[in-house]
Amino acid sequence: MNKTDQFTAIVLAADRAAGDPVAAKTGMACKAFAPIYGTPMIIRVLDALEASNMVKTIIICGPPKSAIPGCPELERRIASGRVIWLPNLDSPSRSADSGLMHIDQNAPVLLTTADHALLTPSIVRYFLGESQKADSDATVGVVKYEDVAAAFPGVKRTVIRLRDGGVCGCNLYAFLNPRGRGLVSFWQRAEDLRKHPGKLIAQTFGLTPVFLYLFGLLTLDRGLKAVLAKTGIKVQPVFLPFPQAGVDVDKVEDMLLVESVLAGAVTLAQKKTDSPDQFP
């Protein structure tokens, strides 16, 4: 890939509020530093971005500067210039907007979060590759809820239930042109309602979509067309064939799930190495 085609990544890395349960459980200064199968979450995310070969610059927003010594590896990367640190603001959307102000207006941008502990280079490559093909101002990564439920039975995730099937967000957004960045302003209005899909649709899309949603008639396409009508921003979904992309670490239970997934992946890799003939 040509360097000029690569993305600049913004990683939101600050806690939403004091007393985060994952930070408290692990004794870390912030959730992003929580060790997941031996590696801080934020380092897992940074490694996935770098290894994708589709990201040329990484900016992290937060955690507070005073907390950074709590993750020596992150401190080293910031000191070397490998990662650019910016202070977080009082909400994720405002932090994202701050990060965008430090990036050339015409540069494509990937936005993700530091608690995306199962992020892999393959997920990043797939999402950004499909985003580049989209005739769109911005894209949002989603997975089918049925895929997440099948991969992780009994695990609770936030689901937007639509006529064409439930979807889960993946904390992956691409802004492909200056107009696409306006989605962050739209996000600021919706931010506090992300766990309440009905209210979110009512206050950001208008009455017709909310009635359709409540009666199970809203489709993903119609919802995104409502965004276009409201904002002038064309947004397309990128359906990811990776159910783990729909899992982030909001709770201690999520952390335990992610650790079990990673432990299983390591065990499978070891079996392949030990018995190559059984795994062609």
C-alpha positions in Angstrom: 0.0 0.0 0.0 1.2 3.5 -0.8 2.0 5.6 2.2 -0.4 8.3 1.1 -3.2 5.8 1.1 -2.6 4.8 4.7 -4.8 5.8 7.6 -4.1 7.9 10.7 -5.6 6.1 13.7 -7.1 7.8 16.7 -7.4 5.5 19.8 -9.6 6.7 22.6 -7.8 5.6 25.7 -9.3 7.4 28.7 -11.8 6.0 31.2 -15.4 7.2 30.8 -15.6 7.9 34.6 -13.7 7.5 37.8 -13.8 4.1 39.4 -13.8 1.9 36.3 -14.5 -1.7 37.4 -11.9 -3.2 35.2 -9.2 -0.8 36.4 -10.2 -1.4 40.0 -10.1 -5.2 39.5 -6.7 -5.2 38.0 -5.2 -2.4 40.2 -4.4 -0.2 37.2 -4.5 3.5 37.0 -7.0 3.2 34.1 -8.8 0.5 32.2 -6.6 0.7 29.1 -3.6 -0.5 31.1 -5.4 -3.7 32.4 -3.3 -6.7 31.5 -5.2 -9.1 29.2 -3.4 -12.4 29.0 -0.2 -10.7 30.1 -0.3 -7.6 27.8 -2.0 -4.3 28.5 -5.1 -3.8 26.4 -3.9 -0.6 24.8 -0.7 -2.3 23.7 -2.7 -5.1 22.1 -4.6 -2.4 20.1 -1.5 -0.5 19.1 0.2 -3.7 18.0 -2.8 -4.7 15.8 -2.9 -1.3 14.2 0.8 -1.3 13.4 0.9 -4.9 12.1 -2.0 -4.2 9.7 0.3 -2.1 7.5 -2.6 0.2 6.8 -1.9 2.7 9.5 0.9 5.2 9.2 0.4 7.3 12.4 -1.3 6.5 15.7 -2.7 9.2 18.0 -4.0 8.3 21.4 -6.4 10.5 23.3 -5.8 9.9 27.0 -5.2 8.6 29.5 -4.2 11.5 31.7 -0.5 12.3 31.5 0.0 11.5 35.1 -1.2 8.0 34.6 1.1 7.1 31.7 4.0 5.8 33.8 1.6 3.1 34.9 2.2 1.5 31.5 6.0 1.5 30.8 5.7 0.2 27.3 3.3 2.9 26.3 5.5 5.5 27.9 8.4 4.2 25.8 6.4 4.4 22.6 5.3 8.0 23.3 8.9 9.0 24.1 10.2 7.5 20.9 7.5 9.2 18.7 6.0 5.8 17.8 2.7 7.0 19.3 1.4 10.6 19.7 -0.3 11.3 22.9 -3.0 14.0 23.4 -4.9 14.8 26.6 -8.4 13.4 26.7 -11.4 15.8 27.0 -14.6 15.3 29.0 -16.2 12.8 26.6 -15.2 10.3 24.0 -16.7 12.4 21.1 -14.9 15.6 22.2 -11.6 13.6 22.5 -12.2 12.3 19.0 -12.8 15.8 17.7 -9.6 17.0 19.4 -7.7 14.2 17.7 -9.1 15.1 14.3 -8.0 18.7 14.7 -4.4 17.4 14.7 -4.8 15.5 11.4 -4.7 16.9 7.8 -8.3 17.4 6.6 -7.9 15.2 3.6 -6.3 12.3 5.4 -8.4 9.2 5.9 -8.9 8.4 9.6 -9.6 5.3 11.6 -11.2 5.7 15.0 -11.2 2.9 17.6 -10.8 2.4 21.4 -8.2 1.1 23.7 -10.6 -1.5 25.2 -10.8 -3.4 21.9 -8.6 -6.2 23.3 -9.5 -8.7 20.6 -8.6 -6.4 17.8 -6.3 -8.1 15.3 -4.4 -7.0 12.2 -6.8 -9.0 10.1 -9.8 -7.2 11.5 -8.1 -3.8 10.8 -7.1 -4.8 7.3 -10.6 -6.1 6.4 -12.4 -3.0 7.8 -10.1 -0.5 6.2 -9.9 -2.3 2.9 -13.7 -2.5 2.7 -14.0 1.1 3.8 -11.7 2.2 0.9 -14.0 0.5 -1.6 -17.1 2.1 -0.2 -18.8 5.0 -2.0 -19.2 6.8 1.2 -18.1 9.6 3.5 -17.7 7.4 6.5 -18.1 3.8 7.5 -18.9 2.0 10.7 -17.9 -1.6 11.5 -20.7 -3.9 12.6 -21.2 -7.6 13.2 -24.3 -9.6 13.0 -25.6 -10.3 16.5 -26.3 -13.9 15.6 -22.6 -14.4 14.8 -21.6 -13.0 18.2 -24.2 -15.1 20.0 -23.0 -18.2 18.2 -19.4 -17.6 19.0 -20.0 -16.5 22.6 -23.1 -18.2 23.9 -24.8 -16.4 26.8 -22.6 -13.3 26.6 -24.6 -10.0 26.8 -23.8 -7.4 24.2 -25.6 -4.2 23.3 -27.8 -5.0 20.3 -29.6 -2.7 17.8 -32.5 -4.9 16.7 -33.5 -4.2 13.2 -35.9 -5.8 10.7 -33.0 -7.2 8.8 -31.4 -8.7 11.9 -29.7 -7.5 15.1 -26.3 -5.9 14.8 -23.5 -5.1 17.3 -21.1 -2.2 17.0 -17.4 -2.9 16.8 -15.8 0.5 17.9 -14.4 0.9 14.4 -15.2 4.0 12.4 -13.5 5.3 9.2 -13.8 9.0 8.1 -12.9 9.0 4.5 -13.1 12.7 3.6 -13.7 16.0 5.4 -17.5 15.6 5.2 -17.3 12.2 6.9 -15.6 13.8 10.0 -18.9 15.6 10.7 -20.1 12.3 12.0 -18.3 13.1 15.2 -20.4 16.2 15.8 -23.5 14.0 15.2 -22.0 11.5 17.7 -21.7 14.2 20.4 -25.5 14.6 20.4 -26.1 10.9 20.6 -23.2 9.9 23.0 -25.1 9.7 26.2 -27.8 7.5 24.6 -25.6 4.7 23.2 -27.0 2.1 25.6 -30.6 3.1 24.8 -31.1 2.5 21.1 -34.7 3.6 21.1 -34.0 7.0 22.6 -30.9 7.3 20.4 -33.0 6.9 17.3 -35.8 9.2 18.5 -33.5 12.1 19.4 -31.1 11.8 16.5 -33.2 10.5 13.6 -36.7 11.8 14.2 -40.1 10.2 14.9 -40.6 8.1 11.8 -37.4 5.9 12.3 -38.2 5.5 16.0 -41.7 4.2 15.3 -40.3 1.8 12.7 -37.7 0.7 15.3 -40.2 0.1 18.0 -42.4 -2.0 15.7 -39.4 -3.9 14.4 -39.6 -2.4 10.9 -36.5 -0.3 10.8 -33.8 -1.6 8.5 -30.1 -0.7 8.7 -30.2 0.9 5.2 -33.2 3.1 6.2 -31.5 4.1 9.4 -28.3 5.2 7.6 -30.4 7.1 5.0 -31.9 9.0 8.0 -28.4 9.9 9.0 -27.8 11.2 5.5 -31.0 13.2 5.6 -30.2 14.7 9.0 -26.5 15.4 8.4 -25.6 15.3 4.7 -23.1 12.5 5.6 -23.2 9.3 3.7 -22.4 6.4 6.0 -22.1 2.8 5.1 -21.8 -0.3 7.3 -19.0 -2.7 7.0 -20.1 -6.1 8.1 -17.1 -7.9 9.6 -16.8 -11.7 9.4 -15.1 -11.7 12.9 -17.5 -12.1 15.8 -14.8 -11.1 18.2 -14.8 -7.6 16.7 -18.1 -7.1 18.6 -16.6 -7.7 22.0 -15.0 -4.9 23.9 -14.1 -4.7 27.6 -16.7 -2.7 29.5 -17.0 -5.0 32.5 -14.9 -7.5 34.5 -17.0 -10.3 32.9 -15.8 -9.0 29.4 -12.2 -9.1 30.6 -12.6 -12.7 31.7 -14.2 -13.6 28.3 -11.4 -12.0 26.3 -8.8 -13.8 28.3 -10.5 -17.1 27.7 -10.6 -16.4 24.0 -7.0 -15.5 23.8 -6.0 -18.5 25.9 -8.0 -20.7 23.5 -6.2 -19.1 20.5 -2.8 -19.8 22.0 -3.7 -23.4 22.8 -4.9 -23.9 19.2 -1.8 -22.4 17.8 0.4 -24.7 19.9 -1.6 -27.7 18.8 -1.0 -26.7 15.1 2.7 -26.4 15.8 3.0 -29.7 17.7 0.9 -31.7 15.2 1.3 -30.0 11.8 -0.2 -33.1 9.9 -3.5 -32.7 11.7 -3.9 -29.1 10.6 -3.2 -28.8 6.9 
